[in-house]
């Protein structure tokens, strides 16, 4: 037979545990989900912190050489050999958007924004998404190279 003080202790403990779990559940239910990536003007899909994202790479000669190789293989056909947006597959109606040498556009395209633009692409004007073809390190290296083309 269970003694009354022991039974009261067990029931009290069960009550406290269930109240604590209910409060924890309530806190979790009230938390807002992390903001998701969303489409931005121009058709880009960028997370809210894209402008603050920084490259883990130092833009030294080795990184720039790697970026140049990626650029030549993946980007040059649209952006052109010198980044002017004049490649053979370029969209002539959007050449100014494709010009990577325009320094005045740099403020709109810090390295984190460029990283997500290369990663996610967009439909119109077309820009392929490279997140499934390139590693993050390759994307950061091509971002560093593209930034080096700015005049």
Buried (B, 14 or more C-beta within 10 A) or exposed (E): EEEEEEEEEEEEEEEEEEEEEEEEEEEEEEEEEEEEEEEBEEBBBBBEEBBEBEBEBEBEEEBBEBBBBBBEEBBBEBBBEEBBBBBEEBBEEBBEBBBBBBEEEEEEBBBBBBBBBBBBBBEEBEBBBBBEEBEEBBBBBBBBBBBBBBE
